[in-house]
Amino acid sequence: MGTVPSDLKQNHLFMKSKDLFPLSLKHLTNIQDLNRWTMEEFVEQMRNDNSDVCQELVKSGLLTPKQMCHAALHYELGKNREGKTIFWMIDEHHHTRDGMVGDTWASVLLKERGLLDKEYYPLHCLFGLHLIRAVGGTVCVVESVRSCIVLSERFPKYIWMATGYLANLNERLFLPLKGQHIVCFPATDPTGDTYLLWLSVVSEAQKYGIDITVSRFLEDRATPEQKAREIDIVDFLFPNSYNP
């Protein structure tokens, strides 16, 4: 990674791994307060632009160090003790609902550490939803949080959000975006099932008066070989970039 700008260092936005689990959390003895504030505390304490996915995006050439630093700050990315990127899901009220860490959720890991009530089940939202306050044009939605980060820097004219997982896709995710113009970019597959699933969910969202459409960009342009690999829009636009 490139050098972190001095103004970011002064604001203590980039923390060392030893600071990830602050002692200040110990005073939160009330379990209700713990559930409400634990993730908010971790977002602030774990901000970082040098985690595994961040390093990979720079190594691949998809983003420059400066772009990665900006995106990490923009989306409030975190880093855990093992160096994995934490993609916090922050809602339109700037409340942290959950976070994606590798193939699991931050809430699951925090429950295992006894920092969240085991009966606490967060209601997930779109990754990047907290940016809704800055929306003045089109909101673009993809599945992959990694792709969302890349596209936000490559096409900054739009506000980019992500569902995180295909299983996380439902019409409720789009309700906070009512009043915005939304375009969804599904990944592709040999059968077109992914596109049809997005189309079905978006059709339900439209019943709530939401201005939302599904792009056929990949369905119409991807080759059979690309569809067999189930590529997404970043894979299509930047095919020569390293993608593990």
PyMOL commands that set and color helices and strands:
alter all, ss='L'
color gray80, all
select helices_A, chain A and resi 6-10+17-19+23-27+31-45+52-59+65-75+106-112+129-134+145-154+166-168+171-177+193-206+217-221+224-228+233-237
alter helices_A, ss='H'
color red, helices_A
select strands_A, chain A and resi 78-79+85-90+96-101+104-105+138-142+159-162+181-184+211-214
alter strands_A, ss='S'
color yellow, strands_A
deselect
rebuild
show_as cartoon
